[in-house]
Amino acid sequence: MAGGKGTRLKPLTCNIPKPMVPILNKPTMEYTVELLRKHNIKDIAVTIAHLPTVITDYFHDGGKWDVNLSYYTEETPLGTGGSVKNAEEFIDDTFIVLSGDSLTDINIKKAIEFHKNKGSKATLILKNEQMPIEYGVVITNDNGRITRFLEKPSWGEVFSNTINTGMYILEPEVLDYFQPGENFDFSKDLFPKLLEDDIPMYGYVTEDYWCDVGALNSYTETHFDILSGKVNIGLEGHQIEDGIWVGEGTQIGSGVKITPPVYIGKNCVIHEGVKIDAYTTIGDHCNIENNTSLKRSIIWNHSTLGRNSRCRGSIVCNHVHIKEHVDLYENAVIGEGSILEGRVVVKPDIRLWPYKKVEENTVVNQNLVWGTKASKTIFGFKDICGHINIDINPEFASKLGTAFASTLEEESIVILSSDASNASQMIKNALIAGVHATGAGVINIGNVVMPVNRFAVTDLRGSGGIHVRMDYSDKKLIHIEFVDKIGANIQRNTEREIENVFNREDFKRCNVEQIKSTTNIENFNYYYINNGGRLLKNSSNIKRQNPSLIVSSKSDTIQQLATEFLESIGCDVKQDYNLKGDKRIQDYLVEMTPRIKKGKVNLAVIISEDGEDIILIDGAGRIIEQEKYDALIAMMILKEGKQKKLILPYTAPYIIEEMAHIYGVEVQRVKSNPASIMNAMLAVENGQSQGLSQYTLTYNAIWAIGGILDFLVEKNIKLEDLVDELPNFYYIKEEIPCDWKDKGRIIRQIIEENQHKSIEMFEGVKINDEKGWTLILPDSTKPLFNIYTEGSSQEYAKELSIFFSGKVKELLKNQEE
């Protein structure tokens, strides 16, 4: 299969298709042809689509390699399966599918023997991978038969570290599931059908080398692996010393220092005083002038590096002319035919597209011009977070705003807001400029909090929203959070779309007449407070009872807004400022509990700095944190009797589910990320005009306080009475640090060790027994495992937690040893 465009490899692939990208001076696909010939496979079909003549002009009929090549062109994209179906006339027996853009030394003979011995109709060649999240994960039973597929799973879905390499051994009849010209994919379409129809399908796990040369980091790593001897392929050229290969006709001047392993191609001139450090590759017909230094760099053919220049972990494409005293830093890529004048500096991670000219003394700190960077994840668990003016600066924010608006429909309006900090406002202004660059409109609602932004998006009928806030625990950090048109956090597929547009810089750009002005709304908090008050059914009774509350938050904005709202509905509010600064929440709660017992207040409220999460302390001094709060609001909704379904994250205690069953209310479990929870809650509440809102009580802390007070007044009870009714439950959460690369392996081993128990694999791995459960869930943004346990007693919950935490630690330790 050689039809790939190589989008993630740009600018390497601006002028050549991905299979023709050179590795040690030979096209990647050439290694695959040689591997097939080595195993006496001579009849080869090549599926081509993007820049096909580059491939056909190089390989012709394959005679040079003693093979017979046939070419099949896709006029329109057909998918991996459709492209092979397009070559169906070529297929009359068992056939193997390989990628022209990956490098492998797999023993094909052994793989085919496995396929035949198993009586398999489709054999997938698999590989254990430390970081499986970027690949399709395949789960097999003890006999090697495939039982499940997961296409590019989240960390919560990584049930194995065995990945699909995209190499397959197939019988011709499996293609009968689809018609010629039909667009279908092997892993997404064909293999699930075979699995559903119980067609024999097996996974052959290879220990041989395989690497998907689809991104810049893996492209460079492949070179290092070959030079390190990790790949069983022969290298052309003479080995003049151990680990130093030099091609014919190459001249090496005096005083040249070469540290192996290094590969230098044919007819090169390496001048005096040049230093070539380990893991450097130089192509054919290159000229490296006096006193230039290269480290871990890849130079293609016909390129010149001027005297006293330095290459540090860079890639230089064909026909590039680099003049004297030029510095190229880590992961810089210089596109074909570019010219860099003297004393140019190209900063790390910068890409120059082909045929660029950079003037003397220029510092290049942004990509020139359009194109695609290697794929990079920007979003974390629920937002984008980074150090101000380091990770997140105005340039980054402007591009981010443009990327977000580029994913929206024409004539969209984006709601922008921030807290009052200067840093947040600077980033907000850059985001506004980026959004306007696409022709989208902007409504700036000023200095508000996240729930106000969500409300504004729905109230003003925006296409989406962006909120910027400072981190009050570390004021060097900035958070940027995105919401969709219904006010919920954007889903992961939308995050990926934004990341792809951002990394490709494939932005919408409007003309000058389409640039809109920003609409500014002053004091939008007033609308938020008024609307929250209108949601209450018992306002007059609340004012009559005049409940007394203590309100605290690390954020002055949230504390003040909550006070204004609560006072507007008739509460007596005392603000407490003891949580400010570096004080830990748990220390603050310990101090507050005796004060609540002694004081004449109905309850105390601690609101998180993003305005979404809430901790309550009732009149008896009992602390109601996350899981207990979730149970409390569930009980309120159940008692009210107007909602027919409860949404619970997969991590929530089962005791809440049991409460719902008593009231005859359905429970829907969803994945534990905020976007999934919010969207599910809003789907349930769509069109519901009355009753408590689980979404509001969960993600809008200020309105949630009003809703709780409204409920208590209507029922004529105190918060303590409601807490007394909550059933006891025993729930523990623990975090176990681990390396990212170990996550898939640990989950696979946990599954294997517990395969005969009752296990669920909806998100992470949940092990159930009669007295409790344990969920082992890899964290999506941190190098750690989250371990949740619930037991029929505190002792049993602790026992489960200790056992499975110990098991994870033991598996991690075994790997280290």
C-alpha positions in Angstrom: 0.0 0.0 0.0 1.8 3.1 -1.2 -1.0 5.7 -1.6 -0.3 7.8 1.5 0.2 11.6 1.3 2.4 11.7 4.5 0.6 14.8 6.0 2.3 14.4 9.4 5.7 14.2 7.7 5.5 17.6 5.9 7.6 19.3 4.7 9.5 16.1 3.9 6.5 15.0 1.8 5.7 18.2 0.0 7.1 17.0 -3.3 7.2 13.2 -2.8 4.7 10.6 -1.6 5.3 9.1 1.9 6.7 5.7 0.7 9.4 7.6 -1.2 10.8 9.4 1.9 14.4 8.2 2.1 15.8 6.2 5.0 19.6 6.1 4.8 19.4 7.3 1.2 16.9 4.7 0.0 13.1 5.2 -0.3 11.2 3.5 2.6 9.3 1.4 0.2 12.5 0.0 -1.3 13.2 -1.8 2.0 9.8 -3.5 1.8 10.4 -4.6 -1.8 13.8 -6.1 -0.7 12.2 -7.8 2.3 9.6 -9.5 0.0 12.3 -10.6 -2.4 14.4 -12.0 0.5 11.4 -14.3 1.3 11.0 -15.3 -2.4 7.8 -13.2 -2.9 8.2 -11.8 -6.4 4.7 -10.9 -7.5 3.9 -7.5 -5.9 0.9 -5.2 -6.4 1.4 -1.6 -5.5 -1.6 0.6 -4.7 -0.8 4.2 -5.6 -2.7 7.5 -5.3 -0.7 10.6 -4.3 2.0 11.6 -6.7 2.0 8.2 -8.3 4.6 8.9 -11.0 7.3 9.5 -8.4 6.9 5.8 -7.4 6.5 4.3 -10.9 9.4 6.3 -12.3 11.7 5.0 -9.6 10.6 1.3 -9.5 9.4 0.8 -13.0 8.5 -2.9 -13.4 10.7 -4.0 -10.4 13.2 -5.8 -12.6 16.1 -4.1 -10.9 15.1 -5.9 -7.7 14.2 -9.2 -9.5 10.5 -8.8 -8.7 7.4 -8.2 -10.8 5.6 -4.9 -9.9 2.0 -4.2 -10.9 0.4 -0.8 -10.2 -3.2 0.0 -9.2 -4.2 3.6 -9.0 -7.0 5.0 -6.8 -8.8 7.8 -8.6 -10.7 8.6 -5.4 -9.8 7.6 -1.8 -10.9 4.1 -1.1 -9.5 3.4 2.4 -7.0 0.7 3.2 -9.4 -2.1 2.4 -10.8 -0.4 -0.7 -7.4 0.2 -2.2 -6.6 -3.6 -1.9 -10.0 -4.5 -3.3 -9.1 -2.2 -6.2 -6.3 -4.6 -7.0 -8.5 -7.7 -6.7 -7.7 -9.0 -10.2 -4.1 -9.5 -8.9 -5.2 -11.7 -6.0 -5.8 -15.4 -6.5 -4.3 -17.0 -3.4 -3.3 -16.2 0.2 -1.8 -12.7 0.1 0.1 -10.4 2.5 -0.6 -6.7 2.9 2.3 -4.4 3.8 2.7 -0.7 4.1 5.1 1.1 1.8 5.7 3.7 4.5 6.8 1.5 7.4 10.1 -0.3 8.1 10.2 -3.9 9.2 12.5 -6.9 9.1 9.8 -9.3 10.0 10.3 -13.0 9.2 7.4 -13.3 6.7 7.8 -17.0 6.3 7.1 -17.6 10.1 4.1 -15.4 9.9 2.6 -17.2 7.0 3.2 -20.6 8.7 1.3 -19.3 11.7 -1.6 -18.2 9.4 -1.7 -21.6 7.7 -1.4 -23.7 10.9 -4.3 -21.7 12.6 -6.6 -22.1 9.6 -6.9 -18.3 9.7 -8.8 -16.3 7.2 -7.3 -13.0 8.4 -4.0 -12.8 10.4 -3.0 -9.5 11.8 0.7 -9.0 12.6 0.8 -7.5 16.0 3.6 -5.9 18.1 3.9 -5.0 21.8 4.2 -1.2 22.0 5.0 0.8 25.1 2.8 3.8 24.1 -0.2 2.0 22.4 -2.6 5.0 22.5 -1.6 6.2 18.9 -2.4 2.8 17.4 -5.2 0.3 17.1 -5.1 -2.1 20.0 -5.9 -5.7 19.4 -7.0 -8.2 22.1 -6.5 -11.9 21.6 -7.2 -15.0 23.7 -4.7 -17.6 24.8 -4.8 -19.3 21.4 -4.1 -16.1 19.6 -7.6 -15.7 18.3 -8.7 -12.1 18.1 -11.6 -11.2 20.4 -11.7 -7.4 20.3 -10.5 -4.3 18.4 -10.0 -0.7 19.7 -9.1 1.9 17.2 -6.8 4.6 18.7 -8.2 4.2 22.2 -8.1 6.7 25.0 -6.0 5.7 28.1 -9.2 4.5 29.7 -9.7 2.0 26.8 -6.1 0.7 26.7 -6.7 -3.0 27.7 -3.5 -4.2 26.1 -0.3 -3.0 24.7 -0.5 -5.2 21.7 -1.0 -3.0 18.6 -2.0 -3.5 15.0 1.0 -2.9 12.7 -1.1 -2.7 9.6 0.5 -5.8 8.2 -2.0 -8.6 7.3 -2.0 -12.1 5.8 -5.4 -12.6 4.2 -7.4 -15.1 2.2 -9.0 -13.7 -0.9 -12.6 -14.4 0.2 -12.5 -11.9 3.0 -12.7 -9.1 0.4 -16.2 -10.4 -0.7 -17.7 -8.4 2.1 -17.4 -5.2 0.0 -17.9 -4.2 -3.6 -15.2 -2.8 -6.0 -15.0 0.9 -5.7 -16.4 1.0 -2.2 -14.5 3.0 0.4 -13.7 0.7 3.4 -11.0 0.3 5.9 -9.5 -3.0 7.2 -9.5 -2.2 10.9 -12.6 -0.1 11.1 -14.9 -1.9 8.6 -13.7 -5.3 7.5 -12.2 -6.8 10.6 -15.2 -6.0 12.9 -17.5 -7.7 10.4 -15.3 -10.8 10.4 -15.3 -10.8 14.2 -19.1 -10.5 14.2 -19.5 -13.4 11.8 -17.0 -15.6 13.8 -14.6 -15.9 10.9 -11.3 -17.3 12.1 -9.1 -14.3 12.7 -5.8 -14.5 14.6 -3.0 -12.2 15.8 0.6 -13.1 15.2 2.8 -11.2 17.7 6.2 -10.5 16.2 9.3 -9.7 18.1 11.0 -8.5 14.9 11.5 -4.8 14.2 8.6 -2.7 13.0 8.2 1.1 12.9 5.5 3.3 11.4 7.5 6.0 9.7 4.5 8.3 9.7 5.7 11.2 11.9 8.9 13.1 12.2 9.9 11.7 15.5 9.5 8.1 14.4 11.3 8.9 11.1 14.4 10.1 13.0 14.2 7.2 15.5 14.2 4.7 12.6 17.6 6.0 11.5 18.9 5.7 15.0 17.6 2.2 15.3 19.3 1.1 12.0 22.6 2.6 13.0 22.3 0.9 16.4 21.9 -2.5 14.7 18.3 -3.0 15.9 17.1 -3.6 12.3 18.2 -6.7 10.3 19.0 -5.0 7.0 22.2 -4.5 5.1 23.8 -1.1 4.7 25.4 0.0 1.4 28.9 1.5 1.4 32.1 0.4 3.1 32.5 0.2 6.9 35.8 2.1 7.2 35.7 1.6 11.0 33.3 -0.1 13.3 30.0 1.7 13.0 31.2 4.2 10.3 29.8 3.5 6.8 31.0 5.6 3.8 29.8 5.4 0.2 32.0 5.2 -2.9 33.7 8.4 -4.1 33.3 10.2 -0.8 36.3 12.4 0.2 37.1 13.0 3.9 39.5 15.8 4.7 42.1 16.0 7.4 41.2 16.6 11.0 37.6 15.3 10.5 36.3 13.8 13.7 33.6 11.1 13.3 32.0 9.4 16.3 30.2 6.2 15.4 27.6 5.2 14.4 27.5 7.4 11.3 26.4 6.8 7.7 27.8 8.9 4.8 26.6 8.4 1.2 28.3 8.4 -2.1 30.4 11.2 -3.7 30.3 13.5 -0.7 33.1 16.0 0.3 33.7 16.4 4.0 36.1 19.3 4.5 38.8 19.9 7.2 37.8 20.2 10.8 34.3 18.9 10.4 32.8 17.1 13.4 30.2 14.4 12.8 28.7 13.1 16.0 26.9 9.7 16.5 23.6 8.9 14.8 24.2 11.3 11.9 23.2 10.4 8.3 24.5 12.2 5.3 23.1 11.6 1.8 24.8 11.3 -1.6 26.6 14.2 -3.3 26.6 16.4 -0.2 29.2 19.1 0.7 30.1 19.7 4.3 32.4 22.7 4.6 35.2 23.5 7.1 34.6 23.3 10.9 30.9 22.5 10.6 29.4 20.3 13.3 26.6 17.8 13.0 24.9 15.9 15.8 22.1 13.3 15.5 21.0 15.0 12.2 19.8 13.7 8.8 21.0 15.3 5.6 19.4 14.2 2.3 21.1 14.3 -1.1 22.8 17.2 -3.0 22.9 19.6 0.0 25.6 22.0 1.2 26.3 23.0 4.8 28.6 26.1 4.9 31.6 26.5 7.2 31.2 26.9 10.9 27.6 25.9 10.8 25.9 23.6 13.4 23.2 21.0 13.0 21.6 19.7 16.2 19.0 17.0 15.7 17.8 18.5 12.5 16.6 17.2 9.1 17.8 18.9 5.9 16.1 17.8 2.6 17.4 17.6 -0.9 19.2 20.5 -2.7 19.3 22.8 0.3 22.1 25.4 0.5 23.0 26.4 4.0 25.7 29.1 4.2 28.3 29.9 6.9 27.7 30.2 10.6 24.1 28.9 10.5 22.6 27.1 13.5 19.8 24.5 13.2 18.4 23.3 16.5 16.5 20.2 17.6 13.7 18.9 15.4 14.1 21.8 12.8 13.3 20.7 9.3 14.6 22.5 6.2 12.5 21.8 3.1 13.8 21.0 -0.4 15.6 23.7 -2.3 15.7 26.2 0.5 18.5 28.7 0.9 19.7 29.9 4.3 22.0 32.9 4.2 24.8 33.5 6.7 24.3 33.5 10.4 20.7 32.4 10.3 19.3 30.7 13.4 16.4 28.2 13.1 14.9 27.6 16.5 13.8 24.1 17.7 10.7 22.5 16.2 10.6 25.0 13.2 9.6 23.7 9.7 10.6 25.5 6.5 8.6 24.4 3.5 10.4 23.9 0.2 12.1 26.7 -1.7 12.3 29.2 1.1 15.0 31.8 1.2 16.0 33.2 4.6 18.0 36.4 4.7 21.2 36.9 6.6 21.1 37.2 10.4 17.5 36.1 10.6 16.2 34.2 13.6 13.4 31.9 12.4 11.0 31.2 15.2 7.9 30.3 13.3 7.0 28.0 10.4 7.5 29.2 6.9 4.8 29.0 5.2 1.7 26.7 5.2 2.0 23.1 6.2 1.8 20.4 8.8 3.8 19.8 11.9 4.2 16.4 13.4 1.0 15.6 15.3 1.0 17.0 18.8 -1.6 16.8 21.6 -2.5 20.2 23.0 -5.6 19.4 25.1 -5.4 17.9 28.6 -8.2 16.4 30.7 -10.6 19.2 30.2 -8.7 22.2 28.9 -5.3 23.5 27.6 -3.0 24.4 30.4 0.6 25.8 30.4 3.0 28.4 31.7 2.2 32.0 30.6 4.5 33.4 28.0 6.3 30.0 27.8 3.9 27.3 26.8 1.0 29.7 26.2 1.9 33.0 24.7 0.0 35.5 22.5 1.3 33.9 19.3 0.1 30.4 20.5 -3.3 31.8 21.6 -3.9 33.6 18.3 -3.2 30.4 16.3 -5.4 28.5 18.7 -8.3 30.9 18.3 -8.0 30.6 14.5 -7.8 26.8 14.7 -11.0 26.7 16.9 -12.9 29.1 14.6 -11.7 27.2 11.5 -13.6 24.1 12.8 -16.9 26.0 13.1 -19.5 26.8 10.4 -19.6 30.0 8.4 -20.9 33.1 10.2 -20.2 31.6 13.6 -20.1 33.6 16.8 -17.7 32.7 19.6 -18.2 33.8 23.2 -14.9 34.9 24.8 -14.3 35.6 28.5 -11.6 35.5 31.1 -10.9 36.3 34.7 -9.6 39.7 35.7 -5.9 38.9 35.7 -3.7 40.8 33.2 -2.2 37.5 31.9 -5.6 36.0 31.2 -6.8 39.2 29.5 -3.7 39.3 27.3 -4.3 35.7 26.1 -8.1 36.4 25.6 -7.2 39.3 23.4 -4.9 37.1 21.3 -7.6 34.5 21.0 -10.1 37.2 19.8 -7.7 38.3 17.1 -7.3 34.7 16.0 -11.1 34.1 15.8 -11.6 37.3 13.8 -9.0 36.2 11.3 -11.4 33.5 10.1 -14.3 36.0 9.6 -16.1 34.6 12.7 -17.8 37.0 15.1 -16.8 37.5 18.7 -18.9 38.5 21.8 -16.6 39.5 24.6 -18.5 39.2 27.9 -15.5 40.5 30.0 -14.3 39.2 33.3 -16.5 36.3 34.4 -16.1 32.7 35.5 -16.5 29.5 33.5 -20.2 28.7 34.3 -21.1 32.3 33.2 -19.4 31.6 29.8 -21.4 28.3 29.4 -24.6 30.2 30.2 -23.7 33.0 27.8 -23.1 30.6 24.9 -26.6 29.2 25.2 -28.3 32.5 26.1 -26.6 34.4 23.3 -26.9 31.5 20.9 -23.2 31.3 20.3 -21.5 28.7 18.2 -19.1 27.9 21.0 -17.1 29.6 23.8 -13.6 30.1 25.1 -12.7 31.0 28.7 -9.3 31.9 30.0 -8.4 31.8 33.7 -5.3 31.9 35.9 -4.5 29.0 38.1 -4.8 30.2 41.7 -2.6 27.5 43.1 0.2 28.3 40.6 -0.2 31.8 39.2 2.3 31.1 36.4 -0.2 28.7 34.8 -3.0 29.7 32.5 -6.1 27.5 31.6 -8.0 27.8 28.3 -11.3 25.9 28.2 -13.5 25.4 25.2 -17.3 24.7 25.0 -19.6 23.8 22.2 -22.9 25.5 21.2 -24.9 23.8 24.1 -22.4 25.0 26.7 -20.7 21.6 27.3 -17.0 20.9 27.0 -16.0 20.0 23.5 -15.7 16.3 22.8 -12.4 14.6 22.2 -13.0 14.3 18.4 -13.5 18.1 18.3 -10.3 18.5 20.3 -8.4 16.3 17.8 -9.9 18.4 14.9 -8.6 21.6 16.5 -5.2 20.0 17.2 -4.9 18.9 13.5 -5.8 22.3 12.2 -3.4 23.9 14.7 -0.5 21.6 13.8 -1.1 21.8 10.0 -1.8 25.6 10.2 -4.6 24.8 7.8 -6.6 27.8 8.8 -9.6 29.6 7.3 -8.6 33.1 6.3 -11.2 35.8 5.5 -10.7 38.8 3.3 -10.6 42.4 4.7 -14.3 43.0 4.2 -15.3 39.9 6.2 -13.4 40.9 9.4 -15.9 41.8 12.1 -15.7 44.0 15.1 -15.9 42.6 18.6 -19.2 43.0 20.5 -18.5 43.9 24.1 -21.1 43.2 26.8 -20.5 45.0 30.1 -21.5 43.4 33.4 -22.8 40.1 31.9 -22.6 38.8 35.5 -25.8 40.8 36.1 -27.7 38.6 33.5 -26.2 35.5 35.0 -27.4 36.4 38.6 -30.9 37.4 37.4 -31.3 34.3 35.3 -30.2 32.0 38.2 -32.7 33.7 40.5 -35.5 33.1 38.0 -34.8 29.3 38.1 -35.8 29.2 41.8 -39.4 28.3 42.7 -39.3 29.4 46.3 -37.6 32.7 46.2 -40.0 34.4 48.6 -39.6 31.6 51.2 -35.8 31.8 50.9 -35.9 35.5 51.6 -38.3 35.0 54.5 -36.0 32.4 56.1 -32.9 34.4 55.3 -30.5 31.4 55.5 -27.0 32.1 56.8 -24.0 30.9 54.7 -20.2 31.1 54.8 -18.7 31.4 51.2 -15.1 30.8 50.4 -13.0 30.3 47.2 -9.4 30.8 46.1 -10.8 33.0 43.4 -11.9 36.5 44.5 -14.1 36.8 41.4 -16.0 33.6 42.2 -16.3 34.4 45.9 -17.7 37.9 45.1 -20.1 36.6 42.4 -21.4 33.9 44.6 -22.0 36.4 47.4 -23.9 38.8 45.0 -26.1 35.9 43.8 -26.9 34.5 47.2 -27.6 37.9 48.6 -29.9 38.6 45.7 -32.0 35.6 46.5 -32.3 36.5 50.2 -29.3 34.9 52.0 -27.2 36.3 54.8 -23.7 35.7 53.4 -20.4 35.9 55.3 -17.3 35.8 53.1 -14.3 33.9 54.4 -10.9 34.8 53.0 -8.8 32.3 54.9 -8.5 30.0 51.8 -6.4 32.5 49.8 -2.7 32.0 49.1 -1.1 28.6 49.4 -3.4 27.1 51.9 -4.5 23.5 51.1 -8.2 22.8 50.9 -7.9 19.9 53.4 -6.2 22.1 56.0 -8.9 24.8 55.5 -11.7 22.2 56.0 -10.1 21.0 59.2 -10.1 24.6 60.5 -13.6 25.4 59.3 -15.5 22.4 60.7 -15.4 23.5 64.4 -16.2 27.1 63.4 -19.4 25.9 61.6 -20.5 23.8 64.7 -20.0 26.8 67.0 -21.4 29.5 64.6 -25.0 30.3 63.8 -24.8 29.4 60.1 -26.9 26.9 58.1 -24.0 25.8 55.9 -20.5 26.7 54.5 -19.7 26.5 50.8 -16.2 26.2 49.3 -16.2 26.8 45.5 -13.4 25.7 43.2 -11.4 28.3 41.4 -13.1 27.4 38.1 -16.5 27.9 39.6 -17.7 24.4 38.9 -16.9 22.1 41.9 -18.3 22.6 45.3 -17.7 21.3 48.9 -20.3 21.8 51.5 -20.1 21.7 55.3 -23.5 21.2 57.0 -24.6 22.7 60.3 -23.3 19.6 62.1 -19.8 20.2 60.7 -19.9 17.3 58.3 -17.9 17.7 55.1 -19.6 16.8 51.9 -17.0 16.3 49.1 -17.2 15.0 45.6 -18.6 11.5 45.9 -20.8 12.4 48.8 -22.0 15.5 47.0 -22.8 13.5 43.9 -24.9 11.2 46.1 -26.6 14.2 47.8 -27.7 15.8 44.5 -28.8 12.4 43.2 -31.0 12.0 46.3 -32.5 15.5 45.8 -33.3 14.7 42.1 -34.8 11.3 43.1 -36.9 12.8 45.9 -38.2 15.5 43.5 -39.4 12.7 41.1 -39.3 14.7 37.9 -36.3 13.2 36.2 -36.4 9.7 34.6 -32.7 9.1 34.1 -29.5 9.8 36.2 -26.1 10.2 34.5 -23.2 8.8 36.5 -19.5 8.7 35.5 -18.1 5.2 35.4 -16.0 6.0 38.5 -19.1 6.9 40.7 -20.0 4.7 43.6 -22.6 1.9 43.0 -24.5 3.1 46.1 -26.0 5.9 43.9 -27.1 3.4 41.4 -28.9 1.4 44.1 -30.6 4.6 45.3 -31.9 5.2 41.8 -33.3 1.7 41.5 -35.3 2.2 44.7 -37.0 5.2 43.0 -37.4 3.4 39.7 -35.0 5.8 37.9 -32.8 4.6 35.1 -29.0 5.1 35.4 -26.7 5.7 32.5 -23.0 5.2 33.0 -20.7 7.3 30.9 -17.0 7.8 30.6 -15.5 10.0 33.3 -14.2 12.9 31.2 -16.2 16.1 31.7 -17.3 16.4 28.0 -19.0 12.9 28.1 -20.7 13.6 31.4 -22.0 17.1 30.4 -23.2 16.1 27.0 -25.1 13.1 28.5 -26.7 15.2 31.2 -27.8 17.9 28.8 -29.2 15.3 26.4 -31.4 14.0 29.3 -32.5 17.5 30.2 -33.2 18.7 26.7 -36.7 20.2 26.6 -37.1 19.7 30.4 -38.4 23.1 31.7 -39.0 22.2 35.3 -37.2 20.4 38.2 -33.6 20.2 39.4 -30.9 20.0 36.8 -28.2 17.4 37.4 -26.0 19.4 35.0 -26.4 22.6 36.9 -25.9 21.0 40.3 -22.7 19.4 39.0 -21.0 22.1 36.9 -22.5 25.4 38.0 -21.5 25.8 41.6 -23.1 29.2 42.2 -26.5 28.3 40.8 -26.2 24.9 42.5 -26.1 26.5 45.9 -29.4 28.3 45.0 -30.9 25.1 43.8 -30.0 23.3 47.0 -31.4 26.1 49.2 -34.6 26.1 47.0 -35.0 22.4 47.6 -34.4 22.6 51.3 -36.9 25.4 51.7 -39.5 23.6 49.7 -39.1 20.5 51.7 -38.8 22.5 55.0 -35.7 20.6 56.0 -32.1 21.3 56.8 -29.1 20.1 54.9 -28.2 18.0 57.9 -31.5 16.1 57.5 -30.7 15.3 53.9 -27.2 14.2 54.8 -28.6 11.9 57.5 -30.7 10.1 54.9 -27.7 9.3 52.7 -26.8 5.6 52.9 -23.3 4.7 54.1 -20.8 3.9 51.4 -17.2 3.0 51.5 -15.2 4.4 48.6 -11.4 5.0 48.2 -9.4 6.6 45.5 -5.6 6.2 45.2 -3.0 7.3 42.7 0.0 5.2 41.6 2.8 7.0 39.7 4.0 5.2 36.6 5.8 5.8 33.4 3.6 6.5 30.3 5.2 3.6 28.5 4.1 1.2 31.2 0.4 1.9 31.1 -0.7 -0.4 28.3 1.5 -3.2 29.6 0.2 -3.0 33.1 -3.5 -3.0 32.0 -2.8 -6.0 29.8 -1.2 -7.9 32.6 -4.1 -7.0 35.0 -6.6 -8.3 32.5 -4.6 -11.5 32.0 -4.3 -12.2 35.7 -8.1 -11.5 36.3 -9.5 -13.0 33.1 -11.5 -15.7 35.1 -13.1 -13.1 37.3 -16.0 -10.7 36.6 -14.3 -7.9 34.7 -15.6 -4.9 32.7 -13.6 -3.0 30.1 -15.7 0.1 29.4 -13.1 2.5 30.7 -10.0 1.1 32.3 -10.4 -2.3 33.9 -13.0 -2.9 36.6 -12.8 -6.1 38.7 -16.1 -7.0 40.4 -16.9 -9.4 43.2 -19.8 -9.9 45.6 -18.6 -7.4 48.1 -17.1 -4.7 46.0 -15.2 -3.6 43.0 -11.9 -2.0 41.9 -11.4 0.2 38.8 -7.8 0.6 37.5 -7.9 3.6 35.2 -4.8 5.1 33.5 -4.8 8.9 33.8 -5.3 10.7 30.5 -3.0 13.6 31.3 -0.5 12.4 34.0 1.9 9.5 34.3 -0.1 7.6 36.9 -2.9 5.1 37.5 -6.1 6.1 39.3 -7.4 3.2 41.4 -11.0 3.4 42.7 -12.5 0.9 45.1 -15.9 0.5 46.7 -16.6 -2.1 49.3 -19.5 -3.4 51.4 -17.5 -2.2 54.5 -14.7 0.3 55.1 -12.4 -2.6 55.9 -13.2 -4.4 52.6 -12.8 -1.3 50.5 -9.4 -0.7 52.1 -8.5 -4.4 51.6 -9.3 -4.1 47.9 -7.4 -0.8 47.5 -4.3 -2.2 49.2 -4.4 -5.4 47.1 -4.7 -3.8 43.7 -2.5 -0.9 44.4 0.1 -3.3 45.6 -0.4 -5.4 42.4 0.2 -2.4 40.2 3.3 -1.4 42.1 4.6 -5.0 41.9 4.1 -5.1 38.1 5.9 -1.8 37.8 8.8 -3.0 40.0 9.1 -6.2 38.1 9.6 -4.3 34.9 12.3 -2.1 36.4 14.2 -5.2 37.6 
